[in-house]
């Protein structure tokens, strides 16, 4: 994807359910081939619901209706700058599933991109749920530790699946 200032992001993205492009969601991949977006797999939605239930309680998990996944592939040297998921009207939590290489997941504040930062190490198989007052926190991935993922996983780099409820119809 291209950011609004025109340069390409260093991650490669594929979307399910809804297509994200900076800074909008559509049902077709308008900025690539225009094809309809593939549906969100039920298994990924179920895993995300369980994560929300374990983090915020059974009632929150039952209300959570994920309808989009942004899959970001971080090849060697890729990173993701601090940003805020502000395009979605939903206040529901975001679930990040991390596969492959370990990374630093950085959070700033809801109304600031600057420090102090909270850096969370994420490893292959980790799930991170952020919601409540942190739902709109500025976050990014400043560092991927290349070559640290499980060799039998079959991917090079880091694959991040961010599962979300957009709030769109």
C-alpha positions in Angstrom: 0.0 0.0 0.0 0.9 3.7 -0.5 0.6 6.1 2.4 -1.1 9.5 1.8 2.2 11.2 1.3 2.9 8.9 -1.6 5.6 6.5 -0.6 5.2 2.8 -0.5 4.8 1.0 2.8 7.6 -1.6 3.4 5.0 -4.3 4.4 3.0 -6.3 1.9 -0.7 -6.5 2.7 -3.7 -8.8 1.9 -7.1 -8.2 3.3 -10.1 -10.4 4.1 -13.6 -9.3 4.8 -12.9 -5.6 4.0 -10.1 -4.2 1.9 -8.0 -1.5 3.7 -6.1 1.1 1.9 -4.8 4.2 3.5 -7.2 5.5 4.9 -10.4 3.8 3.8 -12.2 0.4 3.7 -13.9 -1.0 0.6 -15.4 -4.3 -0.4 -13.2 -4.4 -3.5 -9.4 -4.0 -3.8 -9.7 -0.7 -5.6 -6.0 0.2 -5.2 -4.8 -3.1 -6.7 -6.8 -5.4 -9.1 -10.4 -4.2 -8.2 -11.3 -7.8 -7.3 -13.9 -8.5 -4.6 -12.4 -9.1 -1.2 -12.4 -12.7 0.0 -14.5 -13.5 3.1 -13.0 -13.6 6.6 -12.4 -17.3 7.5 -14.6 -18.5 10.4 -11.6 -20.1 12.2 -9.7 -16.8 12.4 -12.9 -15.0 13.6 -13.4 -17.7 16.3 -9.8 -17.5 17.5 -10.1 -13.7 17.8 -13.4 -14.0 19.7 -11.8 -16.4 22.2 -8.9 -14.0 22.7 -11.3 -11.1 23.3 -13.3 -13.3 25.8 -10.2 -14.2 27.7 -9.0 -10.6 27.8 -12.2 -8.6 28.4 -14.7 -11.3 29.6 -17.3 -13.6 28.0 -19.8 -10.9 27.3 -17.3 -8.8 25.3 -16.3 -11.9 23.4 -19.9 -12.7 22.6 -20.4 -9.1 21.3 -17.2 -9.1 19.2 -18.2 -9.4 15.6 -14.9 -9.4 13.6 -15.4 -8.6 9.9 -11.9 -7.8 8.6 -8.4 -9.1 8.7 -5.4 -7.1 7.5 -2.5 -9.6 6.9 0.8 -7.8 6.8 4.0 -9.6 5.6 7.2 -8.1 6.9 10.1 -9.3 4.7 13.6 -8.6 5.7 14.1 -5.0 6.8 10.4 -4.1 6.8 8.8 -2.1 9.5 5.5 -0.2 10.2 5.5 3.4 11.4 3.4 4.6 14.3 -0.2 5.0 13.3 -3.6 5.0 14.8 -6.5 2.8 13.6 -8.9 5.7 13.3 -10.7 4.7 10.1 -13.0 2.3 11.8 -16.1 3.6 13.7 -16.1 0.5 15.9 -14.6 0.7 19.4 -14.3 -3.1 19.6 -10.8 -4.5 20.4 -8.2 -5.4 17.8 -6.6 -8.8 17.9 -3.1 -9.2 16.4 -1.8 -12.7 15.7 1.9 -12.9 15.2 3.6 -15.6 13.1 7.2 -16.0 12.0 10.0 -13.7 13.1 9.9 -11.9 16.4 9.3 -8.2 16.5 9.0 -5.2 18.7 5.4 -3.9 18.9 5.6 -0.3 20.0 2.7 1.7 21.6 2.7 5.5 22.3 -0.5 7.2 23.4 -4.0 7.8 22.2 -3.2 11.4 21.4 0.5 11.3 20.7 3.1 9.6 18.5 6.0 10.5 20.8 7.4 8.7 23.8 7.4 7.4 26.4 6.8 4.2 24.5 5.7 0.8 25.6 7.6 -1.8 23.7 6.1 -5.3 23.7 8.1 -8.3 22.2 6.0 -10.5 20.0 7.0 -14.0 19.0 5.6 -16.5 16.6 2.2 -17.7 18.0 1.6 -14.7 20.2 -1.7 -12.9 20.3 -2.0 -9.3 21.4 -5.4 -7.8 22.2 -5.8 -4.1 22.5 -9.0 -2.4 23.3 -10.8 -0.2 25.8 -8.9 3.1 26.3 -6.0 1.7 24.3 -8.1 0.9 21.2 -7.0 4.1 19.5 -3.4 4.1 20.7 -0.6 5.0 18.2 1.2 1.8 17.5 3.7 0.3 15.0 6.5 -2.2 14.5 9.9 -0.4 14.4 11.9 -3.6 14.4 11.6 -7.2 13.1 14.3 -9.6 14.3 15.0 -11.3 11.0 15.6 -15.1 11.0 14.1 -15.7 14.5 10.9 -17.5 13.4 10.3 -21.2 13.5 12.0 -22.8 10.5 9.2 -25.3 10.0 6.6 -22.6 9.7 7.2 -22.2 6.0 7.3 -18.5 5.8 10.3 -16.1 5.7 9.8 -12.9 7.8 6.9 -12.0 10.0 3.2 -12.4 9.2 0.8 -10.3 11.3 -2.9 -10.9 11.1 -4.9 -8.0 12.6 -8.5 -9.1 13.2 -11.0 -6.3 13.8 -14.6 -5.3 13.8 -14.8 -2.3 11.5 -18.4 -1.1 12.3 -19.2 -0.7 8.6 -22.3 -2.2 7.0 
